[in-house]
Amino acid sequence: MRSSNSRKNRRNYVQAAAIFGITATAAAPAMAQAWEPTRPINFIIPAGTGGGADQMARFLQGVVTKHSLMKQPMVVVNKGGGAGAEGFLEMKHAKNDPHKIVITLSNLFTTPLGTGVPFNWKDLTPVSMLALDQFVLWVNAEAPYKTAKEFIDAVKAGDDRKFKMGGTGSKQEDQIITVALEKLTAPKKFTYIPYAGGGAVATQLVGKHVDSTVNNPIEAVSQWKAGNLRPLCLFDAKRSVYTAKITATQAWSDIPTCKESGVNTEYQMLRGIFMGPGATPAQVNYYVDLFKKVADTPDWKKFMEDGAFNQTSMSGEEYRKWVEANDKLHYDLMKEAGFLAQGK
């Protein structure tokens, strides 16, 4: 007959073995989960060249290459047809292909809602939010308007649709903001003129072919530096945190918010990364880690400041919940504006 001490020792041994087994089992997948690309990465941009998404994607590619952050090359590909539907549908069909990633903007929500294209953000795998992009109300530097309120008052006092608002695409973020501004100019409306990308939009404003734009900072900063454009207000709840001078006299932080200027409208846009359906946690983690490495470089910090980005970042469940909430937000905004495709 075994002694009580013997039984106790055996019980402790079994418990220890069980714990060790659980630990070993938990550790094994962690070791097995290591993954990295085995061929070049296609970095899809669901937008045209020159715009904010294009500039950010090409910048990311440059930083990854400069600092040798991955072994395989990253190839940037513009797929902007159908307001980005071309790129999103390619990603939707890239099931179990970890060698394709996409940079997203608000057309992640607006394109399927406005066109009825068979795509939804849930067809993709969220990776990480890189930042939130701002919007600025811009006019030509030679325009008489010095404040956002002066401009809105002029639109309200002018003939209906006399003022031309240039923007990227139709039924997308630029036009959504325009419709929001029209609540303040009612009953007068803008004539909204869509272009392929933010670069073309800025060029049209410099050439005085439109009266205003709501371009992202990065899409118009070079024209601002050159003295061709004037920022009237920032569509955010708070002023920018960036205090370095962009022009001889102004920093991003010198631009008042639109609400501060008496124009009660705000809107920000996602700059995030997604993979195709079926991506494994290990594959997602690889890209989360990759873009964290990018964010740690001085190059990224300068890019964020030059483009006046809101540096909110997230991944995992927090990111998924943010995307889900913003999908609902865009549905509500587009429904109110009458932009939803039939059946939505």
N, C-alpha and C positions, 0 to 999 in steps of 0.2 A: 504494500500500500504506500502510495506516494505521500510525502509530508506536505503540510500546508504551504511551507516555503517553496517546495518544488513546484506545486501547482501555481503559486503566485509568480514564480520566476518564469514558468512556461507561459502564463497569461500575459506577462509583461513583454515576453519575447514575441508572442503572436501579435500583440498590439503594436509593438515597434516595427515588426515586419509589415504589418498592414499599412502603417503610416509611411514606411519607406517605399512600399509598393505604390501607394497613391502619389507620393512625391515623385517617384521615378516615372510613373505614368504621365504626370502633369508636365514633367520636364522634357520627356521625349518629344511630344508634339512641338514644344517651343523650339527644340533643336531642329526638328524636321521642317518647321515652317519657314526657315530661311529661304528667301527667293530673290532672284535678281534677273533682269532681262538678259535674254540670250541672243537677241537680234535688235536692229535699230527700232527706236520708238517713233511711231507716227503721232505727232502732237497736233490734233485737229483744232482748227479755229472756225467756229460756225459763224463767220462774219468776213467781210471784205478786208482788203489791205488798208493800212493807214489809221484804222480806228483804235480804240483803247484796248480791245481784246487782242488785236493783232500785235500792237506794240508790246503789250505785256508778255505774250507768248514768245515773241522773238527775243525779248530781253531775258526771259527765263532760260531759253535755249542757250543764249550767249553766256550767262552766268554758269550754267551747268558745264558748258564746254571749257570756259576759262579756268574754273577751279577743279576740273576733272572729277566732278561729283558722281559720275556714273561711267561704266566701262563702254557702254554702247552709245552710238550717236543718237541725237534727238532730231528728228526731221519735222519741221513745221509745215503744215499743209492747210491752206485756206479752203474751206467748204462752206461758202456763204450763201449759196443758192436757196431761194425760197425763204428768205429771212432767217437763214441758219438751219432750215429743215434738212438740207443736204448733209450737213455735218452730223446733226443729231440722229438722223436715220442710219447713217453709216455706223455710228457708235452703238445704236440699238441692235444692229445686226452683227456687232463684233463680240458675240457671246463667247465667253471663255478665252478671249484674246487679250492678255495683259500687256501687249505691246502697242496698244492704242490708248491714248488718253485724250481728253477734250477740256479746253478751257471754256468756262461758261460765263455768260452775262445774263441779263434779265430775259433775253429771248429764250432761255431755258423754259420760261413760263409763258411768255407772250406769243411765241410762234405757234405752239400747239393750240393755245386758246383762240388765237386770232385767225388761224388758217384751217384748223380742223385736221392738220396732218396727223397721222396715227403715231403719235409719240407722246410720252409723258416722262417727267423726270424719274419716275419710279422704274422706268425701263433701264436706267443706268445705276451705277454703284457710286455713291458719294465718297470722295476721298478727303478733300479738305478745302476750307475757305481760305483764300490767300489774303484777301482784303475786301473792303467795300469801297466802291468808286463813287466819287461825288459828281454832282451836276452843278453847272454854273450858268446863269443867264448872261449871255454875251451879246454885245452890240458892236458895230464898227466903231473904231476909235474916233472917227469924225462925226458920229451921230451926236445930236444935241443932248441926249439923256445922260445925266450924271448919277442918277439913282434908279433903282428898280421901280419905285413908286412913280417917278416921272414917266418912265416908259409905259407902265401899265395904264396910267392915266391918259397917255397919248393914244394908246390903242383904243381905250374906251371912248375917247372923244372923236376918233377918226371914223372914216367910213367902214362899214362892215367888210371884213376880209381884205382890207387895204394893206395891212401889215403881214409880211411873209416870214414865217418861221421855218428855218431849215432844220432838218433832223435826219437821223439814221433810220431808214426803213419806215414802214407803215404799221400802225397798231402795235408799235413797240414803245420802249420807255420814253423816247423823246416826244412822241406824239401823246403818250399818256400824260406827261408833264404839261404839254401844250393845252390839253383839254382841261387840266386842273387850273391852269392860268386863265382859261376862258371863263371859269366860274367868277373870276374877279373882274373880267372885262365885259361880262354879259350886259346887254345882248350882243355885243360885238364879238366876232370871232377872228382868228387868224386864218390866213391861207397857209396850210401846212404843205411844205414841199419836201418829199423824201429823197434821200441820196443813199448811195451804196455804203458809205462809211463815214466815220467822224472826221477823217482827213479831208474828204471832199466837202463836208459841211463847213469846216473852218475856212476852206478856200473860197467857198461861195460867199461867206460873210465878208471876208477881206475884199472880195470883188464887188461888194454891195449888191449882189444878186438876190440876197435875202436881207431882212431887217434885223433879225435876231436868231440866236441858236441857244440850245441848252446843252452844249457839248460838255463832255468830261474834261477836267483840267488838263490831262495829258494830251488830249486831242487838240487843244488850242493854246498850250503854253508857249510854243515857239512864236506864234503870231502875236501873243501878248507881249513877249519879250521884245519883239520887233516893233512894237508900238502900233500895230495894226488893229488890235481888238481891245475892247474895254469890258472887264467883268463888272456886272452890276450887283449880283448877289449869289450866295451859295445855298443850295437846297438841302440844308441840314439844320438840326436843332441848335447846334453850336458852331462857332467859328472854327476855322482850321487851326491846328496847333502849330503849324509851320511858320516861323517868324523870319526866316532868311529872305532877303529881298530878291524878288524875281525880276522886277524892273528896277529902275533907278530909285523909285519912290515907294513901291508897294511889295508886300509879301502876301502869301495866301491868307495869312491871318488878318490882313487889312480889309479883306472882302467881307462885308456884313452878311449875315444870314438873310434869307429872303423874308423870314418872319420879322426879323429885326428891322427890315426895310418897309414893313407894312404890306408885304406880299405873303400871305399865309399859306405857303406850300412847301413841302419837303419830300425828298425822294433820294434813295441811294440804291446802288446796283451791285450785285454779286460779281466778284471775280473769284471763281472757284474751279476746282478740278474734279472731274468724274472719270470713271472707267466704264467699260461696257458691262452688260449683265454677266453674272456668274464669276465675278472676280473673287478670289479667295482672300481671307483676312491677311495672309502673308503678303500677297501682291499689293493689297491696299496699303499695308504698313510700309512697304518699300517706298511707295510714292509719298506717303505722309512724311517719312523720314527724309526723303530727297528734298522736298520743298521746305522742310524745317532747316535743312543745311543751307538752302538758298537764302532763307530769311535771316540767317546768321551772318551773311556776308555784308561788308560795307557797301557793296554795289546795290544790294536790295534796299538798304536803308536810304541811300541817296535817291534811288528810283521812287520810293514811297514819298519822300519829301518833294521831289521835283514834280510829281503828279498829284500832290496834295491828297493822298489816299487816307482813308480811315483805316488804321492798321488792325482792325478786328480780325482775328483768325480763329479757326476752330476745326475740329475733325470728329470722327466717331458719331455717337448718338446725338451729341449736341448739334453737330452740323446737320444731321438728317432732320432733326426737329425744326431747325431754322429754315431749311429748304421747304419742308412741309407747310410751315406757317406762311412763308412768302408766296408759295403757290396759291394759297387761299387769298392772300392779300391781292395778288395780281388778278385773280378771278373776279374779286369784288370790284376792283378798279376798272377792269375792262368791261364788266357787265354794266356798270354805271355809265361808262363812256359809249356803250353800244358797239363795242369792238369784238364781241364774242362771235365765233363762227357759228353757223346754223347747227343746232343740235348740242351745243355746249351749255 
